[in-house]
Amino acid sequence: MDHSNYEEQQNQEEMSTTGNLMQTKTSHRDDILKTKLERAFHKQTFQVVVHDLAKIASEFSPIDLAYAAARLPPSVRPVLFENLVDLDAQIKFLINTDPSTRIAVFRHLSDVKIKELIENMPPEDAVAVLEDMAERRFRKVVDLLEFSKAQRVREIKKHPRNTAGRLMTNEFFAFTMEVTMGEAAQAIYDHPGIDLTDSIFVINQNRELQGYVPSRNFIVNPHHLPLKQVMRSILYKVSADATREEVVDLAERYKVSALPVVDADDRLLGVVSYEDVVKAIEDIADETIASMAGTAERVEEHGSLMKRFFSRAPWLIVTLAAGLLNMKVMSAFQNYEKGVLTFVLFFVPLVVGMSGNVGIQCSTILVRSMGTGLISIGSKGEAVLNEILLGLLNGVVFGITCGLLVWGLDLLGVAGKASPAAVGAIIGIGLFGACLTGAALGVFSPLLFARVGIDPAVAAGPIITAFNDFFSMSIYFLIAIGLSAFLFS
């Protein structure tokens, strides 16, 4: 048995027995492909490398190769691209790979070759691919395109990122109401390069949207019927400047497979397919995860070490500054250090950890509800109240529990000369105050960020965690100082 085949079989058996979430079928395929590519590039002669690459490219999907390329050194990615089997494979590769790979490939391609690739792409994919090159070269390539294709690319490019106008395709099927089913079917047959969605749209002479005909009707209805007799009303549509979140919300809630995009005069501009919606969902999820983790890097990218460092460093600087501020708060507490208050310092990690987790739970649930449309303006107050009450309950339960446990430490003589009941009361009430502070910060910070136009997911990131540490520890110390002065005066 061939060694590589034996190794692949062993890996598959291991994957099936472990059921590891990190080893899905696609990730397992990526690992195998990456290993094969690395072996090919380590051959002694370039001829052998090209031979092996051509063999790998013929065995694997260009989509799999696109994902694997992101894990290879940038210098060898263009070589892989050049050995893809045909133009269609190269197009699929460019559409599905990451921006850093596109940039590496573009450096080795002429403008004429890029023009050939772009002319065979859907306009929305062409814009997404071309955005990874410099603006000057973008204009040069677009100027080389056939006039109608260049016009479609420019039309999509003029819309801001993350809007319906950027997500939509302006290649779709739309006919006037007088067109018959047979005439429309023939037009669809004559344009195989345009993707057929589940809906064929109906417009009037001014291109104003009138309705749609499900594609199934072209099979079950007679061909002599005009479209106006079988068309259905349009229930959901968006403007070109609608956010991608609005598009996702409509498509996901109402299961709209083809969402029409219209201008201010209700003229049909384009269509957002369900495939485009899925891509938008993936982008939103990646950006949300990155924001919650406190980094500006793209989750799916395999960038250089320094690039990833600088993406994370600014957020960590804020955390460092907050840590120094916490140290200042603790040093100020030294002025009150006497008896029981010294004992209070031992519980700072516990209080900060508990309040931080309470705050993260509140903010994460709230951010998710906001992102999935479960919270509206009308239900915002109820959601805030529920989270505050839950934070209050957490503070009461764990404050009492911690207080009782501290009181029980007296059995071991840990509290020293201080009254164990008083120490337990101080720690328990201090923990309650810190948890309530964490809950309030976790609830109100996402709403504040959303109001000022900042991604609410930042509220679950390291910045809010740092602020939570500062406020919860300050509240804890203030309660401890106040109660100790009252109990021991």
N, C-alpha and C positions, 0 to 999 in steps of 0.2 A: 504493500500500500504506500502511496506517495506520502512523504512526511507532512506536507502542508495539509493534505486532506485528512490524515490521521489526527493532526493537531486540531483542525476545525471540528472533527467529530467529537473529540474529547471535550472541547469547549462547549459544544452544544449539549452534551450529556451533563456537564457540570451546571450549565445554565438551567436545564430542566429540573435538576435535583435541588438546587438552592432556592430557586424562585426569587432571586435577588432583584429588588426594584431598580438597582443600578444596571442590571443586565437584561434589558428588554431585547426583543428580536432585532429591532433596528439598531440599537447600540452595539449589540453583538456583531451584526454585519459590519458596522462602522469600524470596530476593532480589527476584524479580519481584513477588511479592505485597507486600512491604514498599515497593517503589518506587511501586506503584499506590496503596497506602494513603496514602503521604506526599503524593502528588500530589492525592489527593482532599481531604485535610485542608488543603491550601494554596489551595483554591478561595476566591473572594471572598465568596460568600454561603453561609449555612448550608443553604439549600434545595439548592444545587448539591452541597454536601458529602454531604447525606443521599441524594440521588439517586445519586451515584457510589458511595457505600458500599453501598447496596442492590444495585446492579449487581454490585459486587465480591463481596458476600456470596452472591449467587445463582450466581456462576461458580466459586467455590472451596469446597472442603470446610471445614466448621467446625473440623476438626482442624488444617488448614493455617493457618486464621485464628487459631487458638489459639496456635500457635507464633509467628506473625508479630506478634501483639499484644504479646508480651514484648519486642519490639524497638522499640515505639512509646512516646512519652511517656505516663506514667500517666494524665494528664488526658483523653486521647482514647480510651483503651481502653473505658470504659463506652459511649461513643458507638458504637463498633464492635459491641459486644455487643448494644445495643438494635436494631441494624439487621440482625441475623441473621434468617433467613427464618422460623423457627418455633421452638417450644419444644424440640423434639428437637435442633435445631442449637445452641441455647443451652446445653442440657445437655452435649452433646459438647464444646462450647467450654470450659465450666467444668471438666470432668473432665480435659481435656488441656492446659490452660494452666498457667502457673507461679503460685506463691502470691502474688507481688506484683500480678499482674493480677487474681486473684480478690479480693484486698483492695480494689483500686481499683473493681472492679465492685460489690462488696457495699456500698460507701459510697453508691452511687446507687440501690440497690434497697430496696424496703420488705420488712419481715419476711414479709408475705403473699406477695409475689412469690418470695422465696427459698423459702418453704414449698412453693409450687407446683413449683418446680424440684426440690427435694429429694424430694418424694413420687414423682417419676417417675425417680429414680435408683436403682440397686442400693444396698443399705445400706452396703456397704464403700466405694463411691465417695462416697456421701453423707457418711460420716464423714471421709474424706480432704478433701473440699471444705469442710465445716463447720469443720474444725480451723484454717482460716486466718482465722477471725473470733474476736472476744473471747469468753471463756467465758460471760459474762453474756448476750450476744446469742445464742450457741449454744443455751443453755437456753431462751430465749424462742422461738426458731424450732422447736426440737424439741417444745416444749409445744403448738405449733400443729398439729403433724402428726397424721394419723390414728393411732389408738392402736397398732395392730399395727406400723405403720411406725416410730413413735417407740420402741417397745419393742425392735425389731430394731437401730435405730441405737444406743440406749443399751447394748444387749448387746455390740455390737462395741467401742464407745467405752471400756468398762470394762477392756478388755485393754490392757496396756502396748504402746507403739509397738514396731515391729520384732519382733513375735511372730506366731505362727501365728493367734492369736485376732484380731489386727488385720488380717491378710491375708485371712482367710477370708470367704466370704459365708455368711450364715445363711438364704439363700433357695435351696433345692435340692430335689431330688426324692428322697424316701425312703418306702418302703412296707414294710408287714409281710410276713412270709413267705407268708401265705395269699392275698394279693392275686394275681389272675391277670395275665397279660401284657396282656390286653385292657383290664382295669380300670385298670391303671397307664398304659397308652397313652392312655386317655380322659382321665385326670386330667392328664396332661402336655398334652394338646390343650386342655383347659379353662383352663390357666394359661400363656398365651403370654408373660406378663411376666417369668417366671422363666427364666433362661438354662439351656439344656439342655447338660449336660456329657457326656462320653463314657461316664460311668458313672452308673447309677441304683442307689442304695444300698438295702440290705435290712436292716430292724431287727426286733426283737421288740417285745412289748407294753410293755416298759420303756425303749424307744428305744435299747437296746444294739445296737451294730453287729454284724451277722451276716455280711454279705457284700455283693457288688455284682453287677449285671447289666450287661454292655456294651450300649450303646444299639443296636448292630447286631442284637442278639438280638430286638429288638421287630419286626424285619423278617423274620427267618428262622425264628422259632419260632411255633407255633400260639398263638392268643390265649387258649385255654382253660387253658394250663399255668400252675400257680402259680409264683411267683418262686423259691420254695425249690428247685424242680427244675432250674432253669437258673443259679442264682446261683453265683458263684465266691468263693473265700476272699479275705479282705483280707490282703495281705502287708505293706503299708506304711501307717502312720497316725502321727499326731503329736498331742501334747497341745496345749492352747490356749496354754500358756506356752512352747512350743518356740520357739527363735530363728528368725528368718527365714533365717539361714545353714543351719540344720538342714533347714528346708523346702526350700531351694534344692538342697541336697546330695542329698536323697532324690529330688526330682522330676527333677533333671538326670541322676543316675546310673541310675535305674531307669525313666526316661521315664514317670513317673506323670502322667497328664493331669488327674486329679482326686484330690487328696490329702485323705482325711477327717481332720477334727479332732475329737478326743474328749475327754471329761472324765475324772476319776479313776475313775469307774465304767464307763468304756467307752461312755458314751452319746454319740451323734452330735450335735455342736454346730454344725458347719459344714463347708464344703468349700473348699479352696484350688485354684483352677483354674490351668491352665498359663499363662494370660494374667496372672494375679496373680503367678506365679513370675517371669515375664519382667520385670514391673515391679520386683519385688524385686531381681532381678539388676542392672537398670539403676541402682537407688538405691545398691546396694552398690558398684557400679563407680564411680559419681560420688563417693561418700564416700571410697572408697579413693584415687582420683586426687587428691582435695582434700587428704587426709591426707599423701600422698606429696609433694604440692607445698607443704605447709605453709600451709594456709589453711582457714578455717572456712566459706568461702562455698560455696554450692551451684553445681556446675559448670554446670548448665543455666540458671541464672538470669542475667538481665541487670539487675543491681541498679545503684543509683547509685554514683558514683565514691567518695564518702566511706564508704558502707556496705562496699564492697569493700575500701577501704583499711583500715578497722578490723578486717575479717575476717583480713587478712594481717599487720597490724602486730605483734600479740603474738608471733608466731613469729619475725618478723624482729628483734624486740628481743632475743630469746635469741641469735640469730646475732650481733648487734652486741656483746652482752656477751662471747660466746665469742671474738670477734675481738679485743676489748680484752685478754682473758686471754692470747691468743696473743702479743699485743704485749709483755705482761709477761714471758712466757717468753723471747722473743727479747732483751729488754733485760737479763734476768738472764744471758743467754749472753755479754754483752759482757765480763763479768769474766774469761772464758776466751779472749778474742779475742787470738790470736797466731798468726802464720804460717798454717799449713794450716787452722786453724779459721775464719779469716776467709773463706777460699775456700768452706768448707762452707755459709756463709750463702747463697751464690748459688743453691744447689740446693733451697732451702726450697719455692718454688712447685712444682717438679717432684715432690718427695716428697709434699707435701700433696695435689697433684692425683692422683698415682698411688694413694696409699693411700685417698683418698676414693672414687675410681672402683671400686677393689677392694671396699670396704665396701658401696657402693651396689649393686653387682652381687650380692653375697652376700645382702644383706637383701631386695632386690627378688625374687630367685628364691625365697627362703625364704618371704616373705610370700605370693607367688602360690601356692606349693605348699600353704601352710596354708589359704589362702582357697578352693582348689579341692578340698580334702580329700585331697591326695596325701600329706600327712604326718599320721600318727597318733601316739598316745603311744608305741606300740611301735616305730615307725620313726623317731622323733625323733632318737635317738642316732646312727643311721646317716646321716641327713641332715646333722646337725651335723658329723660326722666328715668327710663328703665335702666340705663347703664349706670346712672348715679345711684339709684337704689341698690343695684347689684354691687357696686363698689362699697356702699354703706354696709350692706350685709356682710361682704368679705371682711371689712374692717372690724365689725362687731365680733364675728365668729372667731377670726384669727387673733384679734386683739385679746379677747377673753381667754382663748386657748393658750396664747403665749404668756399672758399674765399668770395663769394658773401653773404653767410649767416653770416659770421663774420662781414663783412662790414655793414650788416643790423643791427647788434647788437648795432650800434651807436645810433639807434633810441631809444634804451633803456638805453643808457649811460653806457654800460658795459665796453667799451674800455677805459674809463677814459680819461686822458689827451692825450693819444697817438692818432695818426691819424688813423681813422678806415680803410681808404683805404690801408695804409701801413701795418696795422696788418692783414687785409684780404689777401694782397699779400703775406706776410710772411707765414701765415698759409697755404694758398692754394698751393704755390710753394713747401713748406716743405712737405705737404701731397703728392703732385705729386712725389717728389723725394723718399719718403718712399714707395709708392706703386710700383714705378719702381724697387726699391731695392728688395721688396718682390717678385715681379714677376721674377726677375733675379735669386734670390736664389731658388725659387720654381721650376724653369725650369732646372737650371744647376746642382742642388744637386742630383736629381735622376739619371742623366746621369753619374755624378762622382761616385756615389755609385755603379752603375751597372758596371762601368769600373774596379773598384777595387774589385769586387766580393761580395759586400754587397747588401742585398735585397733593391731595390729602394723604397719599401714601407716605409722604415725608413724615407725617405725624407718628408713624410706627418705626421710624428710623432712629439712628444714633443721636440726632440733634435733640429730639424730644426725650430720649432716654437720659441724655445728659442733664437737660433742664429738670426732668423728673427727680433725678438724684439730688440736685441742689435744693429744690423746693421741699421734697419729702424729708430730707435730712434737717433742713432748717425748721420745719414744722415740728419734727420729732424733738429737736433740741429745745425749742421754745416751750413745748408742753412739758418736757422733763424739768426745765428750770422753774417754770411756774408751779408745777405740782410739788417739786422738792421744797420750794420756798414755803408753800402752803402747809405741807405735811410735817416739815421739820422746823417750823418757826416757833 
